Amino acid sequence: MSHRGLQGYAQLSSHKGTGKMDHRVEARIAALESELNSLKSLVAGETEAAPPTSDRRGMIKLVAASAVGAVTGAAILSAQPVAAADNDNLRLGVINEATSPTILNTIGKSAFVVNGDGGYGIETDGGLANALFNGTGENPIRSALGAVLGALYVDGAGDWWAATVTDPSNPEWRKLAGPQSAGQLHLLNAPVRVYDSRPGESPTAVGPKAPTASNSPVTIDTRQNSSGVPTTANAVLINLTIAGPQAGGFASVWPSGPFPGTSNINFTPGQNIATSAVVGCGPGASILVMSNTVTDFIIDVSGYYQ
């Protein structure tokens, strides 16, 4: 900034004000004049002085704050920087509201880096969410959406997708989660027995302690016996054991509601037999078990989905 420009700021700060210029402004202007002379010397090769450190914007804000009564001048000097134009670089300190996407400044191969030395590509923190992806698009597989390796995408149905493409001409997407998915499988440290219909068998406090009646569903709480299954579990990984059936038949396990008409295991009279199954959870992480004949049965839980 030229000496004439600095004088203009000084005059503007005292215009219609107190008639005196704040001593802080005088000190800042003097510092800027000194820096200007240093820059001139550097250009002329006269000295190797250290580069200037003062902040022009800081001087402008200080002048604006000290110009009491200088309504027009203060408004000009305290104005925020202009927001980024369409397709321009984002600017700090302002809301960048452009009608088309603005450009994030790049560092190496990262699009946006908060801590380049730490290796973060994007580092965020927020009270509502650390990152928000607007789910408005179509299913990427059905719409043949193009992709690059590492892309994340959420469609209008709430399904999350990740691109695993290795050939740009043949994009591949894998679903990560969605309204119809059970979530992540959490394996227990060891299987936990949450129900045994046989009297005297552990867990002894969990009933009813009696064989099933034919075609009568029994509600099983998979949280019993301190299994670690949370109330909010969407599904459980179980082992169903049929013990001493009085006749041949089948048993079925399902989340809730009417019997779906399916079978998880078939057995013969007196046969002890087991099978594993992933079962959706009803209210409170419960499941329903039914046999079409009288039999004891056992439920062990190995994990849950959430």
Secondary structure as GFF3:
##gff-version 3
##sequence-region A 1 306
A	DSSP	alpha_helix	3	14	.	.	.	ID=ss1
A	DSSP	alpha_helix	23	44	.	.	.	ID=ss2
A	DSSP	alpha_helix	56	66	.	.	.	ID=ss3
A	DSSP	alpha_helix	71	77	.	.	.	ID=ss4
A	DSSP	beta_strand	152	154	.	.	.	ID=ss5
A	DSSP	beta_strand	160	163	.	.	.	ID=ss6
A	DSSP	beta_strand	173	177	.	.	.	ID=ss7
A	DSSP	beta_strand	185	196	.	.	.	ID=ss8
A	DSSP	beta_strand	218	221	.	.	.	ID=ss9
A	DSSP	three_ten_helix	224	226	.	.	.	ID=ss10
A	DSSP	beta_strand	235	243	.	.	.	ID=ss11
A	DSSP	beta_strand	249	254	.	.	.	ID=ss12
A	DSSP	beta_strand	265	267	.	.	.	ID=ss13
A	DSSP	beta_strand	273	280	.	.	.	ID=ss14
A	DSSP	three_ten_helix	283	285	.	.	.	ID=ss15
A	DSSP	beta_strand	286	291	.	.	.	ID=ss16
A	DSSP	beta_strand	296	305	.	.	.	ID=ss17
###
